[in-house]
Every structure is written in C-alpha cells, then in structure tokens.
C-alpha cells in the first residue's frame, strides 16, 4: 500500500467514527508523525492531503524540514517528543508548535527563547506570529512518558503561559497507555477532556484550550469518540520505521 492509500484508509475510518457519533470531520486534524521517515515520504503525504507533521527530535526535525518548509509554507511542523531545556532555543525558533510542554522549567526556558534572549536583539523568525504556540502535556497513564502528573501542576503551568508575552496556549496533549484494554485507553482520554474543561473555566477564553492532541495509530478511533481534535498518526501512514 502506498502512503496515499494508507491516508485514504485512515480517512475512511475517521469519517466512519464521525458518522457514528455525530461529529463533523472538519473538527479533527490528521497529523502525520514523520519522525525517522525521509522527506520523500513527507512529500507523498503532503500530496495526499496532509499539512501537519510531527517530529520527536529537534535536530532531526530542523534538518529534515528547514528547506522543505521554505518551499511549502502552508505546512506546519510540531514537536511532539520530549524537549530538553538545552534545545529549547532551537525548538522555539523552528517549530510551529511545541506539543510536549511538560515542566515549569521548560516553560520558563521557552518563554525566554521565544522572545529572544537578548544576545541577538530577538530571535523570532517564523511566520506563525509573535507568540510560540504550546500544548501542555498531561501524564494520563503511560509509565514511560513525561508530562504533568496532576491538575495542580497543570494549572500552575497554564497560569505561567497566560502571563507570558511570548507564549500562546493552544490546548493539551497526552499519550494513552499502550494496552489492549480499551477502557484504560478511554479513561486516559477522558482525563485529558476533564483537564480541558477545568482550564476553560479557570483561564478563559476557552479557545486557548481548544486543541486536544490525543490518539495514535493504535487508538485514534477511541480518541475521536472522546473528543480528540488532533490525531498523531505515524505507522499507519508511513509504515514501520526502519
């Protein structure tokens, strides 16, 4: 199966879930997780309709997409993997969104780097606008992954972003536990929705928290049922990485 064929099959599955639960397909963004896959595969996906891509490593993402984004300014590249503080500057300058904001110290560093650290009179170079979009990552069950572990931590981080002049809150991200127990997966997604509801009440406007990035190749249909607005699909689009 080609990448285009894979995307067609995924789109059919997304539409089937939307039809069954009464959601509009346009409320969901399909992101291709392109980490460890070559730019030729990215091009195939773009031609098949994908305009959002996710990378897990700063260096790989920059090397792969720097020239490509110049040629195709309509695409967005998000960082979805854990971000170390010493790579915050490079990430803040390049990516259209950091989905994995998972600590107060990282938010402080991204705030500084997104606004320029003073050494070059400001470093903002992207067309995304004056603020760096962030998703707060909530730990909801995957033992090996990072993220804020409780709502109190999450609310404090949200307050930091709201007070920043260089960062823009866009929503939340999580990774459900990798298990065949669908109820465990569903509970993980429902925890993220609960967090979103609380953030909308505490830190309006609600549009700041509208993105729910949840659902991957093994569980995206459950994620749609629970309210996902952004799906991060890798292997079902690009195949297993080498």
FILUM-427789 format. One record per residue (C-alpha): x, y, z. Coordinates in pm, whole numbers, plus 50000, padded with zeros to 5 digits. Each point is the difference from the previous one (the first is absolute). Example, Ala and Ser with C-alpha at 12.3 -4.5 7.8 and 13.67 -1.06 7.14 Angstrom:
BEGIN
512304955050780;501375034449934;
This chain:
BEGIN
500005000050000;501245034949915;499995028750248;497105015349809;498064967350029;500754998750372;498685035250049;496844991649805;499344970350229;500605020950312;497665027049870;497314974049944;500384987950358;499895035550135;496875007749799;498324968050114;500525009350366;498795035549935;496874987149830;499304976150285;500325025650281;498785031049816;503265019549972;501055021349704;503144987649829;501395035449973;500275002350379;502904975149992;503525005849869;501994970449874;503715003750075;502644977749846;502704990050249;502975000649767;502824993150246;502644976549858;498375001649656;501645017949704;498825032249842;498914980249693;497354983250216;498965033850135;499535012249643;497794970149919;497885007450305;499765037049915;498834992149648;497384977250153;498625028350213;502025000750323;501185034650104;500924993550366;503074979950092;501474989850334;503634994350092;501394987150328;503595012649976;501015036249949;503104993349791;498274975349769;496995022649954;502075030449910;502284980949764;497064983749823;497615029149971;502075031949993;500215002549621;496744981549944;497985025350201;501445028049788;498614983049691;496714991050168;499135027550250;496464986450039;501144970050204;500504999450375;502634980350187;499394993250371;502384986050260;498244970750166;502914983950186;501575008550334;501955032749980;503175005450198;500595035150129;503325003149821;498184996149668;497225024450081;501455028449793;500264979649681;496514986050057;498475034050071;501485014749683;499014972149765;496854981250096;496505013349942;498864985450331;501524981750296;497544972950100;502134985950280;500265028550252;500324978550311;501715020050277;500115034850149;503725002849934;499494992449632;497255026049974;502335026050154;502704991149748;497635000449703;498635033650112;503515014250001;501024984749670;496785007749814;500425036550085;503725001649928;502574996950275;501515034249934;503154987349829;498745007649650;497335025750060;497204974549973;499874966949822;496464997149874;500224990549635;496914979849921;496795009549825;497914985650285;499715034550165;501505014750312;499224971750240;501124963950014;496994976350018;500184973850272;498044969650107;500344988850358;500744963050029;498064981750267;501174966250128;496934977649990;501324965050027;503014992649779;502704990650250;502975007349779;498885034249882;500335034850144;497355025950075;498405018450289;498844974350251;497115018850160;497525027749940;501615023750252;503284998649808;498125004549676;498135030650125;503205016350121;501594994349660;496925014149829;500225031250213;503645004449899;499114998349633;497085023950038;502325025150168;502604996949725;500325024749714;501864974549785;497944968350036;496504991349887;497934971650154;498244978349744;498884969550195;501134966850141;501804968549892;500264965150146;501134964849918;497644972750111;501464967950143;500954975049733;497604972150081;497214979449849;497785010450292;497775025349825;498515012350325;503445009850129;500635019049677;496605016750019;500595010250362;503275016349897;498295021049734;497165009350233;502515012850253;501375023749735;496485012249917;499365006150370;503195020450021;498935020049695;496645007950159;501695012550317;502475021449806;497195015849800;498335010350327;503145012550175;501865016249711;497605013649738;499495004149713;499214963649935;501495002549650;503454999850162;499444963750096;498094987949695;502614975349871;499914964750139;502964981449851;499314963750079;499704968149805;502664981149806;500054971449751;498794974450254;497265020250173;498925029649787;496414988449955;499484999750376;501625034350016;497515013649747;497134986150205;501365017950307;500495033849830;503455000949838;500565029149763;503504989749885;501094964449923;503694990749992;500304971349752;503374985349908;500264963349903;496564997849836;501065027849761;503704994249946;500394963450093;502354986650262;503185020250028;503314983849920;
